Amino acid sequence: MATRNITLKGKVHGHIIELDQNPGIPDGQEVTVTVQSPAQPDQKLPPGEGLRRSAGAWADDIEGLDAYLEWNRQQRKRSRQELEP
């Protein structure tokens, strides 16, 4: 079966993506969707928001982050060779 890639724009409404034009694919056809939100360079984030977003899952789990960082330090110590004086 041939694969066809097309790029279309649309709007998200909950779990539904409404396309601006007909994709030319039969109704009920299984597809793979890659969602890419357009960049908004003029949008200013509140102070600290960019850092919070970059923290990902750790943003709301400071204790979990601390525990992971300590575990990571211990793992590095184990695999580190001793330095000769």
C-alpha positions in Angstrom: 0.0 0.0 0.0 1.4 3.4 -1.0 2.0 6.0 1.7 0.9 9.6 1.0 2.1 12.6 3.1 0.1 15.8 3.0 0.2 18.9 5.2 -3.1 20.5 6.2 -4.1 23.1 8.8 -6.9 22.9 11.2 -8.2 23.6 14.7 -8.3 21.3 17.8 -11.7 20.9 19.5 -11.1 18.5 22.4 -10.3 15.2 20.9 -11.3 16.3 17.4 -9.1 18.1 14.8 -11.2 20.0 12.3 -9.3 20.5 9.1 -9.6 23.6 7.0 -9.9 21.6 3.8 -10.8 18.1 2.7 -7.8 15.7 3.0 -9.0 13.6 0.1 -8.9 10.4 2.2 -11.9 8.1 2.5 -14.1 8.4 5.6 -13.0 5.8 8.2 -9.5 5.4 6.7 -6.9 4.9 9.4 -4.2 7.6 9.5 -1.2 8.7 11.5 -1.3 12.3 12.7 1.7 14.4 13.7 0.5 17.6 15.5 2.7 20.7 15.4 1.6 23.9 17.0 2.7 27.1 15.2 5.3 29.1 16.9 4.2 32.3 18.6 7.3 34.5 18.9 5.4 37.6 20.1 3.9 35.7 23.1 5.6 36.7 26.3 5.6 34.1 29.1 5.4 35.2 32.7 8.8 35.2 34.6 9.9 31.7 35.3 7.3 30.0 33.1 9.9 29.0 30.4 12.0 27.3 33.1 9.0 25.6 34.6 7.9 24.2 31.2 11.4 23.0 30.5 11.4 21.0 33.7 8.7 18.8 32.3 7.4 16.2 34.8 9.6 17.5 37.5 8.0 20.9 37.6 5.4 19.9 40.2 7.6 17.3 42.0 10.5 19.1 43.6 11.2 16.3 46.2 11.1 13.7 43.3 13.6 15.8 41.4 15.9 16.1 44.5 15.7 12.3 45.0 16.6 11.6 41.3 19.5 14.0 41.3 20.9 12.4 44.5 20.5 8.9 42.9 22.2 10.2 39.8 25.2 11.6 41.8 25.6 8.2 43.6 25.5 6.4 40.3 28.3 8.6 38.9 30.4 8.1 42.0 30.2 4.3 41.5 31.4 4.4 37.9 34.1 7.1 38.5 37.7 5.9 38.5 40.0 7.0 41.3 42.5 9.7 40.4 46.1 9.0 41.1 47.8 11.7 43.3 
